[in-house]
Amino acid sequence: MNRKNVITIIMTLVLGMALTGQIFTQTKLGPRTESFFKTFSSGTYHMKTATLAAGVNTEMELFIKGDMVATTMSSQGETVKTIIRDNKAYMIMEQMKMIMITPSQGIASTGAINTAGISFTGSGTAVFAGKNLPYEEYADNNSIKSQFFIDGNRLAGIRNISSAAGTFDMVISVLDQNVPDSVFNIPASGYMVQDMSNIKF
């Protein structure tokens, strides 16, 4: 798989995973997942995940604080970091020593998602990451389902199910509220900068 394809997969997962981990604003929550949703809705949290999609294993680290978002995605030797702040999205490609700056529309919505229409639909038990675990399920008006798996007192991961994108599991290894301001810093030198922030998409 060439570098362009890997980066495309990484960026697709950046958006997909970040959307998964955002605030669910419906009033009814499952009893097992309510405490985790309070962490998401606090507006400050840190999460580390691993996902296998399209035969590619991708690791992600996500930091959110207010309207700032930082994600680092690593897959097949490629690493892409995206920082959203000040109404701009900074895509930092370490191997290429390049920073691409774009308007934050679309990507910035990962910090505050309108999830009207998403509702708690029930619970069950299924095999997730090699364990038989309980889950609570949520669905939206497009019949996209997210199953939140619980292992003891921690959120083990999320299984996303949709007719368009299929099914993929996001295994969560860390979920806390340790978010230092330094993760949102943009490199000041040593990178070629491509600024497209004034382009209207």
C-alpha positions as CSV (number, residue, x, y, z in Angstrom):
1,M,0.0,0.0,0.0
2,N,1.5,3.3,-1.0
3,R,1.9,6.4,1.2
4,K,-1.1,8.3,-0.4
5,N,-3.4,5.4,0.3
6,V,-2.2,5.0,3.9
7,I,-2.7,8.8,4.6
8,T,-6.2,8.6,3.0
9,I,-7.2,5.8,5.3
10,I,-5.7,7.6,8.3
11,M,-7.6,10.8,7.6
12,T,-10.8,8.8,7.1
13,L,-10.4,7.2,10.5
14,V,-9.4,10.5,12.1
15,L,-12.8,11.9,11.2
16,G,-14.8,8.8,11.9
17,M,-13.2,8.1,15.3
18,A,-13.4,11.6,16.4
19,L,-17.1,11.8,15.6
20,T,-17.6,8.6,17.5
21,G,-16.1,10.0,20.6
22,Q,-18.0,13.2,20.9
23,I,-20.9,14.4,23.0
24,F,-24.2,12.5,22.9
25,T,-26.8,15.1,23.8
26,Q,-29.9,13.0,24.0
27,T,-31.6,12.9,27.4
28,K,-31.9,9.2,27.9
29,L,-28.6,7.3,28.5
30,G,-27.9,3.7,29.4
31,P,-27.1,3.1,33.1
32,R,-23.7,1.6,32.3
33,T,-22.5,4.3,29.8
34,E,-23.9,7.4,31.5
35,S,-20.7,8.1,33.5
36,F,-18.5,7.8,30.3
37,F,-20.8,10.2,28.5
38,K,-20.4,12.7,31.3
39,T,-16.6,12.5,30.6
40,F,-17.2,13.2,26.9
41,S,-19.7,16.0,27.6
42,S,-17.3,17.7,30.1
43,G,-15.4,19.0,27.0
44,T,-12.1,17.9,28.4
45,Y,-10.8,14.4,27.8
46,H,-8.0,12.2,26.5
47,M,-8.5,8.9,24.7
48,K,-6.2,6.3,23.1
49,T,-7.6,3.7,20.7
50,A,-6.7,1.0,18.2
51,T,-8.8,0.2,15.1
52,L,-8.6,-2.4,12.4
53,A,-10.4,-1.2,9.2
54,A,-9.8,-2.2,5.6
55,G,-7.1,-4.6,6.7
56,V,-5.1,-1.7,8.2
57,N,-4.4,-1.3,11.9
58,T,-4.5,2.3,13.1
59,E,-3.7,3.7,16.5
60,M,-5.1,7.1,17.6
61,E,-4.6,9.4,20.5
62,L,-7.2,12.1,20.9
63,F,-7.2,15.2,23.2
64,I,-10.1,17.6,23.5
65,K,-10.3,20.8,25.6
66,G,-13.1,23.2,24.9
67,D,-12.9,24.1,21.2
68,M,-9.4,22.7,20.7
69,V,-8.9,19.2,19.4
70,A,-5.6,17.3,18.8
71,T,-5.4,13.8,17.2
72,T,-2.4,11.7,16.3
73,M,-3.0,8.8,14.0
74,S,-0.3,6.1,13.2
75,S,-0.6,3.4,10.6
76,Q,1.9,1.4,8.7
77,G,4.8,3.7,9.6
78,E,2.9,6.9,8.7
79,T,2.0,9.4,11.4
80,V,-0.4,12.3,10.9
81,K,-1.2,14.8,13.6
82,T,-4.2,17.2,13.3
83,I,-4.7,20.2,15.6
84,I,-7.9,22.2,15.5
85,R,-7.7,25.6,17.2
86,D,-8.4,29.3,16.4
87,N,-10.9,28.3,13.7
88,K,-8.2,26.5,11.7
89,A,-7.2,22.8,11.2
90,Y,-3.4,22.1,11.1
91,M,-2.5,18.7,9.6
92,I,1.1,18.0,10.7
93,M,2.8,15.3,8.6
94,E,6.0,14.4,10.6
95,Q,7.7,12.2,8.0
96,M,7.2,14.9,5.2
97,K,7.9,17.8,7.6
98,M,4.9,19.5,6.3
99,I,2.0,21.4,7.8
100,M,-1.2,21.9,5.9
101,I,-3.6,24.5,7.2
102,T,-7.3,24.5,6.2
103,P,-10.5,26.1,7.5
104,S,-11.9,24.2,10.4
105,Q,-15.4,23.7,8.9
106,G,-16.3,20.1,9.0
107,I,-13.3,19.0,11.0
108,A,-13.8,21.4,13.8
109,S,-17.3,20.0,14.4
110,T,-15.5,17.1,16.2
111,G,-15.3,19.4,19.2
112,A,-19.1,20.1,19.5
113,I,-21.4,17.7,17.6
114,N,-25.1,18.2,17.3
115,T,-26.4,14.7,17.9
116,A,-30.1,15.4,18.0
117,G,-31.9,12.2,17.0
118,I,-29.4,9.8,18.6
119,S,-31.1,7.6,21.2
120,F,-30.4,4.7,23.5
121,T,-31.8,1.6,21.9
122,G,-31.0,-1.2,24.3
123,S,-28.3,-3.4,25.6
124,G,-26.8,-6.9,25.1
125,T,-23.6,-9.0,25.3
126,A,-21.2,-9.8,22.5
127,V,-17.6,-10.8,21.9
128,F,-15.4,-7.6,21.7
129,A,-11.5,-7.7,21.7
130,G,-11.6,-11.3,22.6
131,K,-13.9,-11.0,25.6
132,N,-17.6,-11.6,26.1
133,L,-18.7,-8.2,27.3
134,P,-21.9,-6.3,28.0
135,Y,-22.7,-3.3,25.7
136,E,-25.2,-0.5,25.5
137,E,-26.4,0.5,22.0
138,Y,-27.2,3.9,20.5
139,A,-28.6,4.7,17.1
140,D,-29.3,7.7,14.9
141,N,-32.0,8.5,12.4
142,N,-29.9,7.0,9.6
143,S,-29.8,3.6,11.4
144,I,-26.1,4.0,12.2
145,K,-25.5,2.1,15.5
146,S,-22.8,2.4,18.1
147,Q,-22.3,-0.3,20.7
148,F,-20.4,0.8,23.8
149,F,-18.7,-2.1,25.5
150,I,-18.0,-2.2,29.2
151,D,-15.3,-4.2,30.9
152,G,-15.6,-3.9,34.7
153,N,-15.6,-0.1,35.4
154,R,-14.0,1.0,32.2
155,L,-15.1,1.7,28.6
156,A,-13.5,-1.1,26.6
157,G,-14.4,0.2,23.2
158,I,-17.0,1.0,20.6
159,R,-18.4,-1.0,17.7
160,N,-19.7,1.1,14.9
161,I,-22.3,-0.5,12.6
162,S,-23.6,1.1,9.4
163,S,-24.9,-0.2,6.1
164,A,-22.6,2.2,4.2
165,A,-19.3,1.8,6.0
166,G,-19.8,-1.7,7.5
167,T,-18.6,-2.6,11.0
168,F,-15.4,-1.7,12.7
169,D,-14.3,-1.9,16.3
170,M,-12.4,0.8,18.2
171,V,-10.6,-0.6,21.2
172,I,-10.0,2.0,23.9
173,S,-6.9,1.6,26.1
174,V,-7.0,5.0,27.8
175,L,-9.9,7.3,28.7
176,D,-9.2,10.1,31.2
177,Q,-9.2,13.9,31.6
178,N,-5.5,14.5,31.5
179,V,-5.2,17.1,28.8
180,P,-2.1,19.4,28.9
181,D,-2.2,22.6,26.9
182,S,1.1,21.6,25.2
183,V,-0.6,19.0,23.0
184,F,-2.3,21.9,21.1
185,N,1.0,23.7,20.2
186,I,1.8,24.1,16.5
187,P,5.5,23.6,15.5
188,A,7.1,27.0,14.9
189,S,9.9,26.0,12.6
190,G,11.4,23.2,10.5
191,Y,8.2,22.4,8.5
192,M,7.1,23.5,5.1
193,V,3.7,25.2,5.5
194,Q,0.9,25.0,3.0
195,D,-1.8,27.5,4.1
196,M,-5.2,27.0,2.5
197,S,-7.1,28.5,5.4
198,N,-8.6,31.3,3.3
199,I,-10.0,28.9,0.7
200,K,-13.8,28.4,1.0
201,F,-14.9,24.8,0.7
